[in-house]
């Protein structure tokens, strides 16, 4: 395989499977220069370069005798935004429940998850199932930015963020998942963890 590509210069890079990121952004993150020998570009180098881009879940590559390097990517699918508390940095959650830091723009509208979990980086399976159901129901997903899923066991959530007085919040905080519609809208108890 390497003998076939020995000394063959890189002419172009083609990207497949990108939707949140542009092919140009993916090519730039690889930092490969035209003219570089194709046999010097290994899969480990490509995976290492692409790890810097949080939207990319995995990648495969194929070298062609024409000097083309084909990069096939699988992007993470963001299903929600996540804050552990009202002042924390906003992150995204993929469809496996894993938290990742990325630009929110490509993800479009999606619900906010508020609260902490033990371990800190993965949502419980029950929370992922709730988010999947929200996406399935067009009525709820229509204005996904207006939805907030409060995780169980929060320590006294911010009353302004919840849109309720503190007495109500203390009762709800340990009861289970709470889906809030709008800033000060309806709050529905969905069950416990």
Secondary structure as UniProt FT lines:
FT   HELIX           2..5
FT   TURN            6..7
FT   STRAND          12..16
FT   HELIX           23..30
FT   TURN            34..35
FT   HELIX           38..40
FT   HELIX           43..50
FT   TURN            51..52
FT   TURN            54..55
FT   STRAND          56..63
FT   TURN            65..66
FT   STRAND          68..75
FT   STRAND          78..83
FT   TURN            86..87
FT   STRAND          91..94
FT   TURN            95..96
FT   STRAND          98..100
FT   HELIX           105..107
FT   STRAND          112..114
FT   TURN            118..119
FT   HELIX           125..136
FT   HELIX           138..141
FT   TURN            142..143
FT   HELIX           144..146
FT   STRAND          147..150
FT   TURN            152..153
FT   HELIX           159..162
FT   HELIX           166..173
FT   TURN            174..175
FT   STRAND          177..181
FT   STRAND          187..191
//
